[in-house]
Amino acid sequence: MGRNNYQFYLSGATVLARERLDLENSLRYAVDRRQLVLYYQPKWDFHLRAITGAEALIRWNHPQFGLLSPARFIPIAEDSGLILPLGEWVLREAVREIGQLHRRGFPGLRVAVNLSGRQFHQSDLVDLVHNILSQDGFDSTCLELELTESILMHHTEDNIATLKGFKTMGLRLAIDDFGTGYSSMSYLQRFPVDVLKIDRSFVMHLPASTSSAAIVDAIVTLGHGLQLDVVAEGVETMEQLAFLQAHGCDEGQGFHFGHPLPLEEFRKLLHQDRVRAVAAGGSPAE
C-alpha cells in the first residue's frame, strides 16, 4: 500500500479468506469422498402439459457446513481450476442418473447441464462428452448443454467448431440467461443452438410490468422466428404461467413446477405427474 500510511485490520476479511481457503482445500477431495450430489429441477412443457426434462444442479454435502448451494463453491472452483474435474463429474453423473430413469420407465426424459467458460474451452471437450455418452449408452438427443452469451462471444470460430461437434452427436444446445448479456443478435444466425432461456429477471415481474412483458414477448417471437424453443426460468406463480402460455412460450422452469430435488424424489415427482396426466385423459409424456 506504499509508505507513510496505515490500514485498519479487518478480522471479518480474515475469517472469509480462511473459510474460502478451507472450502477450496476440501473441494479438491469432495468427488473422491462422495460429498457431491445432483439435484434436478423439473422443466414443464406447456404444450404437452407434462414434465419432459430437468436441469441438473450440483450440491455439496460439506461435513462442516452442511448442504451448500453452487453459489458458495462454484466461484472458488472457477478461480482454482477445480471447475474442470467438477464439470466432468456433473456430466457423468447426470448421464448416469437420468439413464437410470430412462430404464425405469421414463424414456426420452431430457437433462440440461450447465457448462462454464473454462469447460467449454477445453480442447478435448467434444471427445470427452462423446466418451461419456458412449460408455453409458445414453441417448444423445436427451442431453442439453447450457451456455451463457458471454461464453459464446469470445473465440467465435473455435466456438462454432465446438458447437458443430456437439450437433453432430445430436445434442441440444441452449443459450442460458438470454437477454442479460451482449445485445448483438448476429451470433444467433451463426451458432447452431436449439433453445433460448429467458432469464428469471424478466419473468419475476410478469404480468404487471409492461417492460418485462414486452421483452418476454419479443424473445419468444425472436426464438420462434429462428425455429428455436423458448424456455422461461423462474416461473413461480399461476399469473406468470398464464402469461407465458398465452404468449407461446414452449417450456417453463421454476418453483411453480417444482424445487430442485435429489434423484429419487425427482423420480417420484415424475410418477405423480404421469398419474395426473393419465387421470386427466392424456397420455404419459415420453
Long-range contacts (C-beta under 8 A, 24 or more apart in sequence): 20-76, 23-62, 23-72, 23-73, 23-76, 24-76, 24-80, 24-82, 26-62, 26-63, 27-60, 27-73, 27-76, 27-77, 27-80, 27-82, 27-86, 28-82, 30-60, 30-62, 31-85, 31-86, 31-89, 35-60, 35-61, 35-62, 35-63, 36-60, 36-61, 36-86, 36-89, 36-93, 37-61, 37-262, 38-90, 38-93, 38-94, 38-97, 38-262, 38-263, 39-260, 39-261, 39-262, 39-266, 40-111, 40-260, 40-261, 40-262, 40-263, 40-266, 41-253, 41-258, 41-259, 41-260, 41-261, 42-253, 42-257, 42-258, 42-266, 42-269, 42-270, 42-273, 43-110, 43-112, 43-231, 43-251, 43-252, 43-253, 43-257, 44-235, 44-251, 44-252, 44-253, 44-257, 45-250, 45-251, 45-285, 46-244, 46-245, 46-249, 46-250, 46-251, 46-252, 47-250, 48-282, 48-285, 49-277, 49-280, 49-282, 50-273, 50-274, 50-277, 50-282, 50-284, 50-285, 51-257, 51-258, 51-269, 51-270, 51-273, 51-285, 52-108, 52-109, 52-110, 52-251, 52-285, 53-109, 53-110, 53-111, 53-112, 53-142, 53-144, 53-251, 54-98, 54-109, 54-110, 54-111, 54-112, 54-266, 55-111, 55-112, 55-113, 55-114, 55-146, 55-253, 56-90, 56-93, 56-94, 56-98, 56-111, 56-112, 56-113, 57-260, 58-86, 58-90, 74-116, 78-116, 78-118, 81-118, 83-116, 83-118, 83-119, 84-118, 84-119, 84-122, 87-115, 87-116, 87-118, 87-119, 88-128, 88-132, 91-128, 91-129, 91-132, 92-132, 94-143, 95-132, 95-133, 95-136, 95-138, 95-143, 96-136, 97-263, 98-138, 98-142, 99-136, 99-137, 99-138, 100-263, 101-263, 101-267, 101-270, 102-138, 102-139, 102-142, 104-267, 106-267, 106-270, 107-286, 108-139, 108-142, 108-285, 108-286, 109-142, 109-270, 110-142, 110-143, 110-144, 110-172, 111-142, 111-143, 111-144, 112-144, 112-145, 112-146, 112-174, 113-143, 113-144, 113-145, 113-146, 114-145, 114-146, 114-147, 114-176, 115-145, 115-146, 115-147, 115-151, 116-151, 117-150, 117-151, 120-147, 120-151, 120-159, 120-162, 121-155, 121-158, 125-162, 126-162, 126-165, 126-166, 126-169, 129-166, 129-169, 129-171, 130-169, 133-169, 140-169, 140-170, 140-171, 141-170, 141-171, 141-172, 143-171, 143-172, 144-171, 144-172, 144-173, 144-174, 144-194, 144-195, 145-171, 145-172, 145-173, 145-174, 146-174, 146-175, 146-176, 146-197, 147-173, 147-174, 147-175, 147-176, 148-175, 148-176, 148-177, 148-181, 149-175, 149-177, 149-178, 149-180, 149-181, 149-182, 149-187, 150-181, 150-182, 152-187, 152-191, 153-181, 153-182, 153-184, 153-187, 156-187, 156-190, 159-191, 160-190, 160-191, 160-192, 163-191, 163-192, 163-193, 164-192, 167-192, 174-231, 177-233, 178-219, 179-215, 179-219, 185-222, 188-222, 188-226, 189-226, 193-228, 194-228, 194-229, 195-228, 195-229, 195-230, 195-231, 196-222, 196-223, 196-228, 196-229, 196-230, 196-231, 197-230, 197-231, 197-232, 197-233, 198-230, 198-231, 198-232, 198-233, 198-249, 199-233, 199-234, 200-233, 200-234, 200-254, 201-234, 203-232, 203-233, 203-234, 203-235, 203-240, 203-244, 203-254, 204-234, 204-236, 204-240, 206-239, 206-240, 206-243, 206-244, 207-239, 207-240, 207-242, 207-243, 213-243, 216-243, 216-244, 216-247, 216-249, 217-247, 220-247, 220-248, 220-249, 224-248
